[in-house]
Amino acid sequence: MSKSALIVWGGWDGHTPEQSARIVGDILEQHGFSVDIEPTTEAFADEGLANYDLIVPAVTMSRIEREELTNLLAAVRAGTGIAGFHGLMCDSFRNEPDYQFMTGGQWVAHPGNIIDYTVNITKSDDPVMAGIGDFPYRSEQYYMHFDPSVEVLATTTFSGDIFDEIDGVVMPVVWKRRFGKGRVFYSALGHIADEFKVPQMRTIFERGALWAAR
């Protein structure tokens, strides 16, 4: 029996949510998932939400109704996995700390906007990171507020070029955690859909999503 995934996209167009959602859908279908893609958070209110093996939010700078959020949190706590990337998971609902408590973090800044930086692998023995070494990346370098309980798989180090007070700050880029019985995976990489063309970015998210799925 194939696994099932729900991808919900929406919010700010600058993060290419629909295009990214469809790329993720293709990735999961290649692994035998049956995939539903929905353009509204109303899908989170579905009474059958907890039957999905994986949920991928591709929603950025948006809002979610209380019923939708309550149902989403309950589904993950009951064992449905959740995986996402960049602002399409950790800048989805800025006014919802309950959601941020589940994801393990929230975006707060990207000093310098699109810049060159380095992703450093901190857990090379984790299956998500197998065979991937440190690599250069060009995108927004995400400054996050994050939960200290997350298991960090990769980091980046900020320079003081834009704000001298963050010079040398080491920030998580990729992490995983548990939320109830559910697995949570997050990668800060993926500002726009074209970043899936970067092999390391795509591989990290692909493996992380498969890990998160029930």
Accessible surface in RSA format (square Angstrom, percent):
REM  Atomic radii and reference values for relative SASA: ProtOr
REM  Chains: A
REM  Algorithm: Lee & Richards
REM  Probe-radius: 1.40
REM  Slices: 20
REM RES _ NUM      All-atoms   Total-Side   Main-Chain    Non-polar    All polar
REM                ABS   REL    ABS   REL    ABS   REL    ABS   REL    ABS   REL
RES MET A   1   242.79 125.7 155.16 102.7  87.63 208.6 131.38 111.7 111.41 147.6
RES SER A   2    64.78  54.7  38.75  51.7  26.03  60.0  30.96  65.9  33.81  47.4
RES LYS A   3    86.51  42.2  83.39  51.2   3.12   7.4  56.23  50.6  30.28  32.3
RES SER A   4    25.67  21.7  25.67  34.3   0.00   0.0  20.30  43.2   5.37   7.5
RES ALA A   5     0.00   0.0   0.00   0.0   0.00   0.0   0.00   0.0   0.00   0.0
RES LEU A   6     3.32   1.9   3.32   2.4   0.00   0.0   3.32   2.3   0.00   0.0
RES ILE A   7     0.08   0.0   0.08   0.1   0.00   0.0   0.08   0.1   0.00   0.0
RES VAL A   8     0.03   0.0   0.03   0.0   0.00   0.0   0.03   0.0   0.00   0.0
RES TRP A   9    48.53  19.5  48.16  23.3   0.37   0.9  46.72  24.9   1.81   2.9
RES GLY A  10    12.62  15.6   0.00   N/A  12.62  15.6  12.62  34.6   0.00   0.0
RES GLY A  11    38.73  47.8   0.00   N/A  38.73  47.8  13.60  37.3  25.13  56.3
RES TRP A  12   121.66  48.8 111.60  54.0  10.06  23.6  93.40  49.8  28.26  45.8
RES ASP A  13   115.03  80.6 104.38 103.9  10.64  25.2  36.84  86.7  78.19  78.0
RES GLY A  14    27.88  34.4   0.00   N/A  27.88  34.4  21.00  57.6   6.87  15.4
RES HIS A  15     6.68   3.6   6.68   4.6   0.00   0.0   4.51   4.6   2.17   2.5
RES THR A  16    26.95  19.2  26.23  26.6   0.73   1.7  26.95  36.2   0.00   0.0
RES PRO A  17     3.50   2.6   3.50   3.2   0.00   0.0   3.50   2.9   0.00   0.0
RES GLU A  18    65.70  37.7  65.54  49.6   0.16   0.4  11.67  22.6  54.04  44.1
RES GLN A  19    99.48  55.6  94.57  69.1   4.91  11.7  47.13 100.3  52.35  39.7
RES SER A  20     0.09   0.1   0.09   0.1   0.00   0.0   0.00   0.0   0.09   0.1
RES ALA A  21     0.08   0.1   0.00   0.0   0.08   0.2   0.08   0.1   0.00   0.0
RES ARG A  22   116.57  48.9 115.11  58.7   1.46   3.5  52.96  72.4  63.61  38.6
RES ILE A  23    45.70  26.0  44.77  33.4   0.93   2.2  45.68  32.9   0.02   0.0
RES VAL A  24     0.59   0.4   0.59   0.5   0.00   0.0   0.59   0.5   0.00   0.0
RES GLY A  25     2.25   2.8   0.00   N/A   2.25   2.8   2.25   6.2   0.00   0.0
RES ASP A  26    78.55  55.0  76.70  76.3   1.85   4.4  15.90  37.4  62.65  62.5
RES ILE A  27     1.25   0.7   1.25   0.9   0.00   0.0   1.25   0.9   0.00   0.0
RES LEU A  28     0.50   0.3   0.50   0.4   0.00   0.0   0.50   0.4   0.00   0.0
RES GLU A  29    95.21  54.7  80.17  60.7  15.04  35.8  22.67  43.8  72.55  59.2
RES GLN A  30   133.63  74.7  92.72  67.8  40.90  97.4  45.74  97.4  87.89  66.7
RES HIS A  31    84.17  46.0  53.20  37.0  30.97  79.2  41.36  42.6  42.81  49.8
RES GLY A  32    43.63  53.8   0.00   N/A  43.63  53.8  36.88 101.2   6.74  15.1
RES PHE A  33    14.77   7.4   6.23   3.9   8.54  22.2   6.35   3.8   8.42  24.1
RES SER A  34    61.37  51.9  51.49  68.7   9.89  22.8  47.31 100.8  14.06  19.7
RES VAL A  35    26.27  17.3   0.72   0.6  25.55  61.6   0.72   0.6  25.55  69.3
RES ASP A  36    65.99  46.2  62.27  62.0   3.72   8.8  11.02  25.9  54.97  54.8
RES ILE A  37    47.94  27.3  22.30  16.6  25.64  61.8  22.30  16.1  25.64  69.6
RES GLU A  38    66.35  38.1  66.35  50.2   0.00   0.0   6.99  13.5  59.36  48.5
RES PRO A  39    77.71  56.6  60.32  55.0  17.39  63.2  60.32  49.8  17.39 108.1
RES THR A  40    52.34  37.2  46.65  47.3   5.69  13.6  42.48  57.1   9.85  14.9
RES THR A  41    19.41  13.8  17.43  17.7   1.99   4.7   6.00   8.1  13.42  20.3
RES GLU A  42   120.58  69.2 112.39  85.0   8.18  19.5  33.89  65.5  86.69  70.8
RES ALA A  43    18.04  16.6   6.61  10.2  11.43  26.0  16.74  23.6   1.30   3.4
RES PHE A  44     0.22   0.1   0.22   0.1   0.00   0.0   0.22   0.1   0.00   0.0
RES ALA A  45    32.16  29.6  17.47  27.0  14.69  33.4  17.75  25.0  14.41  38.2
RES ASP A  46    79.39  55.6  69.44  69.1   9.95  23.5  21.74  51.2  57.65  57.5
RES GLU A  47   177.18 101.7 141.88 107.3  35.30  84.0  59.92 115.9 117.26  95.7
RES GLY A  48    20.03  24.7   0.00   N/A  20.03  24.7  17.02  46.7   3.01   6.7
RES LEU A  49     1.22   0.7   1.10   0.8   0.12   0.3   1.10   0.8   0.12   0.3
RES ALA A  50    45.82  42.1  37.82  58.4   7.99  18.2  37.87  53.3   7.94  21.0
RES ASN A  51   120.98  83.4 100.60  97.2  20.37  49.1  31.49  75.8  89.49  86.5
RES TYR A  52    39.75  18.6  39.18  22.3   0.57   1.5  20.63  15.5  19.12  23.6
RES ASP A  53    23.73  16.6  23.73  23.6   0.00   0.0   0.00   0.0  23.73  23.7
RES LEU A  54     0.00   0.0   0.00   0.0   0.00   0.0   0.00   0.0   0.00   0.0
RES ILE A  55     0.00   0.0   0.00   0.0   0.00   0.0   0.00   0.0   0.00   0.0
RES VAL A  56     0.27   0.2   0.27   0.2   0.00   0.0   0.27   0.2   0.00   0.0
RES PRO A  57     0.17   0.1   0.17   0.2   0.00   0.0   0.17   0.1   0.00   0.0
RES ALA A  58     0.51   0.5   0.51   0.8   0.00   0.0   0.51   0.7   0.00   0.0
RES VAL A  59     1.30   0.9   1.30   1.2   0.00   0.0   1.30   1.1   0.00   0.0
RES THR A  60     0.00   0.0   0.00   0.0   0.00   0.0   0.00   0.0   0.00   0.0
RES MET A  61    76.79  39.8  48.39  32.0  28.40  67.6  29.63  25.2  47.16  62.5
RES SER A  62    36.51  30.9  22.71  30.3  13.80  31.8   7.77  16.6  28.74  40.3
RES ARG A  63   176.04  73.9 165.93  84.6  10.11  24.1  67.73  92.6 108.31  65.6
RES ILE A  64    12.10   6.9   0.00   0.0  12.10  29.2   1.80   1.3  10.30  28.0
RES GLU A  65   117.95  67.7 115.86  87.7   2.09   5.0  36.94  71.4  81.01  66.1
RES ARG A  66   131.92  55.4 125.16  63.8   6.77  16.1  74.46 101.8  57.47  34.8
RES GLU A  67   123.53  70.9 113.92  86.2   9.62  22.9  47.23  91.4  76.30  62.3
RES GLU A  68    10.53   6.0  10.53   8.0   0.00   0.0   2.11   4.1   8.42   6.9
RES LEU A  69     0.25   0.1   0.25   0.2   0.00   0.0   0.25   0.2   0.00   0.0
RES THR A  70    75.32  53.6  72.74  73.7   2.58   6.1  64.64  86.8  10.69  16.2
RES ASN A  71    40.03  27.6  36.55  35.3   3.48   8.4   9.22  22.2  30.81  29.8
RES LEU A  72     0.09   0.0   0.09   0.1   0.00   0.0   0.09   0.1   0.00   0.0
RES LEU A  73    27.71  15.4  27.71  19.8   0.00   0.0  27.71  19.5   0.00   0.0
RES ALA A  74    55.83  51.3  45.68  70.5  10.15  23.1  51.80  72.9   4.04  10.7
RES ALA A  75     2.23   2.1   0.86   1.3   1.37   3.1   1.80   2.5   0.43   1.2
RES VAL A  76     0.00   0.0   0.00   0.0   0.00   0.0   0.00   0.0   0.00   0.0
RES ARG A  77   114.00  47.9 108.39  55.3   5.62  13.4  44.15  60.3  69.85  42.3
RES ALA A  78    60.61  55.7  38.52  59.4  22.10  50.3  45.77  64.5  14.84  39.3
RES GLY A  79     8.48  10.5   0.00   N/A   8.48  10.5   5.19  14.2   3.29   7.4
RES THR A  80     0.12   0.1   0.12   0.1   0.00   0.0   0.00   0.0   0.12   0.2
RES GLY A  81     0.06   0.1   0.00   N/A   0.06   0.1   0.06   0.2   0.00   0.0
RES ILE A  82     0.00   0.0   0.00   0.0   0.00   0.0   0.00   0.0   0.00   0.0
RES ALA A  83     0.00   0.0   0.00   0.0   0.00   0.0   0.00   0.0   0.00   0.0
RES GLY A  84     0.00   0.0   0.00   N/A   0.00   0.0   0.00   0.0   0.00   0.0
RES PHE A  85     0.15   0.1   0.15   0.1   0.00   0.0   0.15   0.1   0.00   0.0
RES HIS A  86     0.16   0.1   0.16   0.1   0.00   0.0   0.11   0.1   0.05   0.1
RES GLY A  87     0.00   0.0   0.00   N/A   0.00   0.0   0.00   0.0   0.00   0.0
RES LEU A  88     0.00   0.0   0.00   0.0   0.00   0.0   0.00   0.0   0.00   0.0
RES MET A  89     0.00   0.0   0.00   0.0   0.00   0.0   0.00   0.0   0.00   0.0
RES CYS A  90     0.35   0.3   0.00   0.0   0.35   0.8   0.35   0.9   0.00   0.0
RES ASP A  91     3.09   2.2   3.09   3.1   0.00   0.0   0.00   0.0   3.09   3.1
RES SER A  92     0.06   0.1   0.00   0.0   0.06   0.1   0.00   0.0   0.06   0.1
RES PHE A  93     0.30   0.2   0.09   0.1   0.21   0.6   0.09   0.1   0.21   0.6
RES ARG A  94   122.96  51.6 101.65  51.8  21.31  50.7  48.54  66.3  74.42  45.1
RES ASN A  95    78.24  54.0  53.29  51.5  24.94  60.1  42.82 103.1  35.42  34.2
RES GLU A  96    16.65   9.6  16.65  12.6   0.00   0.0   0.00   0.0  16.65  13.6
RES PRO A  97    93.46  68.1  90.19  82.2   3.27  11.9  90.57  74.8   2.89  18.0
RES ASP A  98    67.14  47.0  65.30  65.0   1.83   4.3   8.33  19.6  58.80  58.6
RES TYR A  99     1.35   0.6   1.35   0.8   0.00   0.0   1.35   1.0   0.00   0.0
RES GLN A 100    36.72  20.5  33.04  24.1   3.68   8.8  10.38  22.1  26.34  20.0
RES PHE A 101   117.73  58.9 109.57  67.9   8.16  21.2 117.11  71.0   0.62   1.8
RES MET A 102     0.00   0.0   0.00   0.0   0.00   0.0   0.00   0.0   0.00   0.0
RES THR A 103     0.09   0.1   0.09   0.1   0.00   0.0   0.00   0.0   0.09   0.1
RES GLY A 104     0.88   1.1   0.00   N/A   0.88   1.1   0.88   2.4   0.00   0.0
RES GLY A 105     4.92   6.1   0.00   N/A   4.92   6.1   4.53  12.4   0.38   0.9
RES GLN A 106    21.13  11.8  20.98  15.3   0.15   0.4  17.42  37.1   3.72   2.8
RES TRP A 107    44.72  17.9  42.04  20.3   2.69   6.3  42.04  22.4   2.69   4.4
RES VAL A 108    56.13  36.9  32.11  29.1  24.03  57.9  35.21  30.6  20.92  56.8
RES ALA A 109    32.75  30.1  29.93  46.2   2.82   6.4  32.75  46.1   0.00   0.0
RES HIS A 110    46.97  25.7  40.02  27.8   6.94  17.8  23.86  24.6  23.10  26.9
RES PRO A 111    12.79   9.3   5.83   5.3   6.96  25.3  11.93   9.8   0.86   5.4
RES GLY A 112    30.59  37.7   0.00   N/A  30.59  37.7  11.68  32.1  18.91  42.3
RES ASN A 113    86.84  59.9  86.84  83.9   0.00   0.0  18.95  45.6  67.89  65.6
RES ILE A 114    73.67  41.9  60.65  45.2  13.03  31.4  60.65  43.7  13.03  35.3
RES ILE A 115    47.20  26.9  44.97  33.5   2.23   5.4  47.20  34.0   0.00   0.0
RES ASP A 116   104.63  73.3  80.81  80.4  23.83  56.3  34.55  81.3  70.08  69.9
RES TYR A 117    22.07  10.3   9.36   5.3  12.71  33.1  16.96  12.7   5.11   6.3
RES THR A 118    64.52  45.9  60.00  60.8   4.52  10.8  29.39  39.5  35.13  53.1
RES VAL A 119     0.00   0.0   0.00   0.0   0.00   0.0   0.00   0.0   0.00   0.0
RES ASN A 120    44.01  30.3  44.01  42.5   0.00   0.0  15.26  36.7  28.75  27.8
RES ILE A 121    25.47  14.5   3.79   2.8  21.69  52.3   3.79   2.7  21.69  58.8
RES THR A 122    70.92  50.4  36.83  37.3  34.09  81.3  43.18  58.0  27.75  41.9
RES LYS A 123    71.70  35.0  69.18  42.4   2.52   6.0  35.70  32.1  36.01  38.4
RES SER A 124    79.13  66.9  66.13  88.3  13.00  29.9  30.89  65.8  48.24  67.6
RES ASP A 125   123.34  86.4  89.06  88.6  34.27  81.0  51.29 120.7  72.05  71.9
RES ASP A 126     9.57   6.7   5.85   5.8   3.72   8.8   3.78   8.9   5.79   5.8
RES PRO A 127   103.84  75.7  92.81  84.6  11.04  40.1  98.39  81.2   5.45  33.9
RES VAL A 128     3.65   2.4   3.35   3.0   0.30   0.7   3.60   3.1   0.05   0.1
RES MET A 129     0.21   0.1   0.00   0.0   0.21   0.5   0.00   0.0   0.21   0.3
RES ALA A 130    48.36  44.5  43.85  67.7   4.51  10.2  45.78  64.5   2.58   6.8
RES GLY A 131    91.40 112.7   0.00   N/A  91.40 112.7  45.72 125.5  45.68 102.3
RES ILE A 132    21.21  12.1  12.27   9.1   8.95  21.6  15.88  11.4   5.33  14.5
RES GLY A 133    48.76  60.1   0.00   N/A  48.76  60.1  36.02  98.8  12.74  28.5
RES ASP A 134    87.78  61.5  58.71  58.4  29.07  68.7  20.22  47.6  67.56  67.4
RES PHE A 135     4.18   2.1   2.70   1.7   1.48   3.9   4.18   2.5   0.00   0.0
RES PRO A 136   112.45  82.0 101.66  92.7  10.79  39.2 102.08  84.3  10.36  64.4
RES TYR A 137     8.81   4.1   1.75   1.0   7.06  18.4   7.48   5.6   1.33   1.6
RES ARG A 138   142.01  59.6 123.04  62.7  18.98  45.2  52.42  71.6  89.59  54.3
RES SER A 139     1.43   1.2   0.78   1.0   0.65   1.5   0.93   2.0   0.50   0.7
RES GLU A 140    13.44   7.7  12.86   9.7   0.58   1.4   0.00   0.0  13.44  11.0
RES GLN A 141     6.68   3.7   6.64   4.9   0.03   0.1   0.03   0.1   6.64   5.0
RES TYR A 142     8.38   3.9   3.42   1.9   4.96  12.9   0.64   0.5   7.74   9.5
RES TYR A 143    46.37  21.6  46.37  26.4   0.00   0.0  24.83  18.7  21.54  26.6
RES MET A 144     4.13   2.1   0.00   0.0   4.13   9.8   0.00   0.0   4.13   5.5
RES HIS A 145   118.37  64.7 112.20  78.0   6.17  15.8  73.99  76.3  44.38  51.6
RES PHE A 146    80.83  40.4  56.32  34.9  24.51  63.8  59.73  36.2  21.10  60.4
RES ASP A 147    31.42  22.0  24.32  24.2   7.10  16.8  14.15  33.3  17.27  17.2
RES PRO A 148   127.88  93.2  98.59  89.9  29.29 106.5 102.46  84.6  25.43 158.0
RES SER A 149    76.90  65.0  43.88  58.6  33.01  76.0  52.89 112.6  24.01  33.6
RES VAL A 150    13.08   8.6   0.60   0.5  12.48  30.1   0.60   0.5  12.48  33.9
RES GLU A 151    66.11  38.0  59.27  44.8   6.84  16.3  32.46  62.8  33.65  27.5
RES VAL A 152    38.28  25.2  29.07  26.3   9.21  22.2  29.07  25.3   9.21  25.0
RES LEU A 153     0.00   0.0   0.00   0.0   0.00   0.0   0.00   0.0   0.00   0.0
RES ALA A 154     0.00   0.0   0.00   0.0   0.00   0.0   0.00   0.0   0.00   0.0
RES THR A 155    15.77  11.2  15.77  16.0   0.00   0.0  10.41  14.0   5.36   8.1
RES THR A 156     1.15   0.8   1.15   1.2   0.00   0.0   0.91   1.2   0.24   0.4
RES THR A 157    69.08  49.1  51.40  52.1  17.67  42.1  38.48  51.7  30.60  46.3
RES PHE A 158     5.20   2.6   3.02   1.9   2.18   5.7   3.29   2.0   1.91   5.5
RES SER A 159    58.70  49.6  47.05  62.8  11.66  26.8  38.33  81.6  20.37  28.5
RES GLY A 160    23.60  29.1   0.00   N/A  23.60  29.1   7.80  21.4  15.80  35.4
RES ASP A 161   125.18  87.7  89.44  89.0  35.74  84.5  28.53  67.1  96.65  96.4
RES ILE A 162    95.09  54.1  68.27  50.9  26.82  64.6  70.47  50.7  24.62  66.8
RES PHE A 163    95.12  47.6  92.73  57.4   2.39   6.2  95.00  57.6   0.11   0.3
RES ASP A 164   115.40  80.8  99.93  99.5  15.47  36.6  36.65  86.2  78.76  78.5
RES GLU A 165   131.00  75.2  94.01  71.1  36.99  88.1  64.90 125.5  66.10  54.0
RES ILE A 166    20.30  11.6  20.30  15.1   0.00   0.0  20.30  14.6   0.00   0.0
RES ASP A 167    97.27  68.1  73.56  73.2  23.71  56.1  11.33  26.7  85.95  85.7
RES GLY A 168    43.79  54.0   0.00   N/A  43.79  54.0  27.09  74.3  16.70  37.4
RES VAL A 169    44.72  29.4  37.93  34.3   6.79  16.4  44.51  38.7   0.21   0.6
RES VAL A 170    88.40  58.2  67.31  60.9  21.09  50.8  67.31  58.5  21.09  57.2
RES MET A 171     6.80   3.5   6.80   4.5   0.00   0.0   6.80   5.8   0.00   0.0
RES PRO A 172     6.03   4.4   5.37   4.9   0.67   2.4   5.37   4.4   0.67   4.1
RES VAL A 173     4.23   2.8   4.23   3.8   0.00   0.0   4.23   3.7   0.00   0.0
RES VAL A 174     0.00   0.0   0.00   0.0   0.00   0.0   0.00   0.0   0.00   0.0
RES TRP A 175     0.09   0.0   0.09   0.0   0.00   0.0   0.09   0.0   0.00   0.0
RES LYS A 176    18.07   8.8  18.07  11.1   0.00   0.0   5.60   5.0  12.46  13.3
RES ARG A 177    30.26  12.7  20.31  10.4   9.95  23.7  12.77  17.5  17.49  10.6
RES ARG A 178   139.71  58.7 123.76  63.1  15.95  38.0  48.49  66.3  91.22  55.3
RES PHE A 179    11.77   5.9   9.14   5.7   2.62   6.8  11.77   7.1   0.00   0.0
RES GLY A 180    44.23  54.5   0.00   N/A  44.23  54.5  19.81  54.4  24.42  54.7
RES LYS A 181   165.26  80.6 143.34  87.9  21.93  52.2  91.92  82.7  73.34  78.1
RES GLY A 182     0.24   0.3   0.00   N/A   0.24   0.3   0.24   0.7   0.00   0.0
RES ARG A 183    78.65  33.0  77.74  39.6   0.91   2.2   9.06  12.4  69.59  42.2
RES VAL A 184     0.00   0.0   0.00   0.0   0.00   0.0   0.00   0.0   0.00   0.0
RES PHE A 185     0.00   0.0   0.00   0.0   0.00   0.0   0.00   0.0   0.00   0.0
RES TYR A 186     0.11   0.1   0.11   0.1   0.00   0.0   0.11   0.1   0.00   0.0
RES SER A 187     0.19   0.2   0.19   0.3   0.00   0.0   0.00   0.0   0.19   0.3
RES ALA A 188     4.01   3.7   3.44   5.3   0.57   1.3   3.44   4.8   0.57   1.5
RES LEU A 189     0.84   0.5   0.13   0.1   0.71   1.8   0.84   0.6   0.00   0.0
RES GLY A 190     0.23   0.3   0.00   N/A   0.23   0.3   0.00   0.0   0.23   0.5
RES HIS A 191    22.48  12.3  22.48  15.6   0.00   0.0   5.96   6.1  16.52  19.2
RES ILE A 192    61.99  35.3  61.74  46.0   0.25   0.6  61.77  44.5   0.22   0.6
RES ALA A 193    10.52   9.7   9.06  14.0   1.47   3.3   9.06  12.8   1.47   3.9
RES ASP A 194    82.68  57.9  76.31  76.0   6.37  15.1  17.04  40.1  65.65  65.5
RES GLU A 195    17.16   9.9  15.56  11.8   1.61   3.8  13.11  25.4   4.06   3.3
RES PHE A 196     5.10   2.6   2.72   1.7   2.38   6.2   2.93   1.8   2.18   6.2
RES LYS A 197   162.48  79.3 133.80  82.1  28.68  68.3  97.98  88.2  64.50  68.7
RES VAL A 198    47.13  31.0  45.58  41.3   1.56   3.7  47.13  41.0   0.00   0.0
RES PRO A 199    94.99  69.2  87.90  80.1   7.08  25.7  94.98  78.4   0.00   0.0
RES GLN A 200    55.47  31.0  53.71  39.3   1.76   4.2  13.59  28.9  41.88  31.8
RES MET A 201     0.46   0.2   0.26   0.2   0.20   0.5   0.26   0.2   0.20   0.3
RES ARG A 202    75.19  31.6  75.19  38.3   0.00   0.0  24.39  33.3  50.80  30.8
RES THR A 203    40.17  28.6  40.10  40.7   0.07   0.2  15.26  20.5  24.91  37.7
RES ILE A 204     0.00   0.0   0.00   0.0   0.00   0.0   0.00   0.0   0.00   0.0
RES PHE A 205     0.48   0.2   0.48   0.3   0.00   0.0   0.48   0.3   0.00   0.0
RES GLU A 206    38.51  22.1  38.25  28.9   0.26   0.6   5.16  10.0  33.34  27.2
RES ARG A 207    79.53  33.4  75.02  38.2   4.50  10.7  24.75  33.8  54.78  33.2
RES GLY A 208     0.00   0.0   0.00   N/A   0.00   0.0   0.00   0.0   0.00   0.0
RES ALA A 209     0.00   0.0   0.00   0.0   0.00   0.0   0.00   0.0   0.00   0.0
RES LEU A 210    58.67  32.7  45.61  32.6  13.06  32.8  46.08  32.4  12.59  33.9
RES TRP A 211    49.77  20.0  39.89  19.3   9.89  23.2  39.22  20.9  10.55  17.1
RES ALA A 212     0.90   0.8   0.00   0.0   0.90   2.1   0.00   0.0   0.90   2.4
RES ALA A 213     7.38   6.8   0.50   0.8   6.88  15.6   0.50   0.7   6.88  18.2
RES ARG A 214   109.14  45.8  79.34  40.4  29.80  70.9  81.81 111.8  27.34  16.6
END  Absolute sums over single chains surface
CHAIN  1 A     9254.8       7367.5       1887.3       4911.1       4343.8
END  Absolute sums over all chains
TOTAL          9254.8       7367.5       1887.3       4911.1       4343.8
